[in-house]
Each structure stands twice: as structure tokens, then as C-alpha cells.
Amino acid sequence: HHKKAVRSVAYHRGYPLFASASDDGSVIICHGTVYNDLLQNPLIVPVKVLRGHVITHDLGVLDVTFHPTQPWVFSSGADATIRLFT
């Protein structure tokens, strides 16, 4: 779903969520399910697209991480900002 290179991917420890950060300036939160049946494909559902970073020198969001217990996302961008999405 990203238009440019993916820079970082983070998985939440307690929830079935993962986030991907990209040079297009967005963070995409997805819900992921893996089944025990190896013949069934994993299910990945995009939940939310988060925007807020300014693209600087063709670089967008450089890193993303989840809060240890809450479903909060921290992202850092090439625009020298760190953002918290709750």
C-alpha cells in the first residue's frame, strides 16, 4: 500500500497489529492473522493510514515502534520530529 520504499516494520507484543513506515510520509497500521492450517493464507487487513510527517530530501518516516502495553505508535521522520499516534 506504500508508494515508496518501506523503511521500518514493527510488531506489537500483545495485539495482532503491525506498522510499516515508508518514504511516502505515511505509517500504515495492519491487523495480521496467521492460521494453524498451512494451506490457508495469512490474513492482512490495513486498519489505518497515519500521516503527519513532511517529506524531506526524498525521505519520509524513518522508524516506527509500538508502545509496550498500549496500542500506540511512535514514529520518527526525516523532518526531525517524533510523533505519537494514539
KEDOFI-814851 format. One record per residue (C-alpha): residue number from 1; residue in three letters; x, y, z. Coordinates in Angstrom, 1 decimal, always signed. Example, Ala and Ser with C-alpha at 12.3 -4.5 7.8 and 13.67 -1.06 7.14 Angstrom:
2
+------+------+--------+--------+--------+
| guvo | kevo |     c1 |     c2 |     c3 |
+------+------+--------+--------+--------+
|    1 |  ala |  +12.3 |   -4.5 |   +7.8 |
|    2 |  ser |  +13.7 |   -1.1 |   +7.1 |
+------+------+--------+--------+--------+
REM end
This chain:
86
+------+------+--------+--------+--------+
| guvo | kevo |     c1 |     c2 |     c3 |
+------+------+--------+--------+--------+
|    1 |  his |   +0.0 |   +0.0 |   +0.0 |
|    2 |  his |   +3.0 |   +2.3 |   +0.2 |
|    3 |  lys |   +4.0 |   +4.4 |   -2.8 |
|    4 |  lys |   +7.8 |   +4.5 |   -1.9 |
|    5 |  ala |  +10.4 |   +2.4 |   +0.0 |
|    6 |  val |   +9.5 |   +0.8 |   +3.3 |
|    7 |  arg |  +12.0 |   +1.9 |   +6.0 |
|    8 |  ser |  +10.7 |   +0.1 |   +9.1 |
|    9 |  val |   +8.2 |   -2.5 |  +10.3 |
|   10 |  ala |   +7.2 |   -3.0 |  +13.9 |
|   11 |  tyr |   +5.1 |   -5.7 |  +15.6 |
|   12 |  his |   +3.1 |   -5.2 |  +18.8 |
|   13 |  arg |   +3.8 |   -7.7 |  +21.6 |
|   14 |  gly |   +0.2 |   -8.0 |  +22.9 |
|   15 |  tyr |   -2.1 |   -7.2 |  +19.9 |
|   16 |  pro |   -2.2 |   -8.7 |  +16.4 |
|   17 |  leu |   -1.0 |   -5.4 |  +14.9 |
|   18 |  phe |   +2.0 |   -4.4 |  +12.9 |
|   19 |  ala |   +3.0 |   -1.0 |  +11.5 |
|   20 |  ser |   +5.1 |   -0.1 |   +8.4 |
|   21 |  ala |   +6.9 |   +3.2 |   +7.8 |
|   22 |  ser |   +7.7 |   +4.5 |   +4.4 |
|   23 |  asp |   +9.4 |   +7.3 |   +2.4 |
|   24 |  asp |   +6.0 |   +8.4 |   +1.2 |
|   25 |  gly |   +5.5 |  +10.0 |   +4.6 |
|   26 |  ser |   +2.9 |   +7.6 |   +6.0 |
|   27 |  val |   +2.6 |   +4.9 |   +8.6 |
|   28 |  ile |   +0.2 |   +2.0 |   +7.8 |
|   29 |  ile |   -1.3 |   +0.0 |  +10.7 |
|   30 |  cys |   -2.4 |   -3.5 |   +9.8 |
|   31 |  his |   -4.1 |   -6.3 |  +11.6 |
|   32 |  gly |   -2.5 |   -9.7 |  +10.9 |
|   33 |  thr |   -3.7 |  -13.2 |  +11.4 |
|   34 |  val |   -1.8 |  -16.4 |  +10.8 |
|   35 |  tyr |   -3.7 |  -19.7 |  +10.8 |
|   36 |  asn |   -2.5 |  -23.1 |  +12.0 |
|   37 |  asp |   -3.6 |  -24.6 |   +8.7 |
|   38 |  leu |   -0.6 |  -24.3 |   +6.4 |
|   39 |  leu |   -2.9 |  -24.4 |   +3.3 |
|   40 |  gln |   -4.7 |  -21.2 |   +4.3 |
|   41 |  asn |   -3.0 |  -17.9 |   +3.5 |
|   42 |  pro |   -2.3 |  -15.3 |   +6.3 |
|   43 |  leu |   -4.9 |  -12.5 |   +6.5 |
|   44 |  ile |   -3.5 |   -9.0 |   +6.5 |
|   45 |  val |   -6.1 |   -6.2 |   +6.8 |
|   46 |  pro |   -5.0 |   -2.5 |   +6.6 |
|   47 |  val |   -6.6 |   -0.7 |   +9.5 |
|   48 |  lys |   -5.4 |   +2.9 |   +9.4 |
|   49 |  val |   -3.1 |   +5.2 |   +7.3 |
|   50 |  leu |   -1.4 |   +7.8 |   +9.5 |
|   51 |  arg |   +0.1 |  +10.9 |   +8.0 |
|   52 |  gly |   +1.8 |  +13.8 |   +9.7 |
|   53 |  his |   +5.5 |  +13.8 |   +8.7 |
|   54 |  val |   +6.8 |  +16.1 |   +6.0 |
|   55 |  ile |   +9.0 |  +14.5 |   +3.3 |
|   56 |  thr |  +12.5 |  +16.0 |   +3.5 |
|   57 |  his |  +15.2 |  +15.2 |   +0.9 |
|   58 |  asp |  +13.0 |  +12.4 |   -0.5 |
|   59 |  leu |  +12.9 |  +10.7 |   +2.9 |
|   60 |  gly |   +9.7 |  +10.3 |   +4.9 |
|   61 |  val |   +9.2 |   +8.2 |   +8.0 |
|   62 |  leu |  +12.4 |   +6.5 |   +9.1 |
|   63 |  asp |  +11.4 |   +4.4 |  +12.0 |
|   64 |  val |   +8.3 |   +3.2 |  +13.8 |
|   65 |  thr |   +7.7 |   +1.3 |  +17.1 |
|   66 |  phe |   +4.8 |   +0.4 |  +19.3 |
|   67 |  his |   +4.3 |   +1.2 |  +23.0 |
|   68 |  pro |   +4.9 |   -1.9 |  +25.1 |
|   69 |  thr |   +1.4 |   -2.2 |  +26.5 |
|   70 |  gln |   -0.9 |   +0.3 |  +24.7 |
|   71 |  pro |   -1.8 |   +0.2 |  +21.0 |
|   72 |  trp |   +0.1 |   +3.5 |  +20.5 |
|   73 |  val |   +2.6 |   +4.1 |  +17.7 |
|   74 |  phe |   +5.7 |   +6.3 |  +17.8 |
|   75 |  ser |   +7.3 |   +7.3 |  +14.5 |
|   76 |  ser |  +10.3 |   +9.4 |  +13.7 |
|   77 |  gly |  +10.7 |  +11.2 |  +10.4 |
|   78 |  ala |  +13.4 |  +12.9 |   +8.3 |
|   79 |  asp |  +11.7 |  +16.2 |   +9.2 |
|   80 |  ala |  +13.4 |  +15.9 |  +12.6 |
|   81 |  thr |  +10.1 |  +15.1 |  +14.5 |
|   82 |  ile |   +8.9 |  +12.2 |  +16.6 |
|   83 |  arg |   +5.2 |  +11.7 |  +16.6 |
|   84 |  leu |   +2.9 |   +9.7 |  +18.9 |
|   85 |  phe |   -0.3 |   +8.3 |  +17.3 |
|   86 |  thr |   -3.0 |   +7.1 |  +19.8 |
+------+------+--------+--------+--------+
REM end
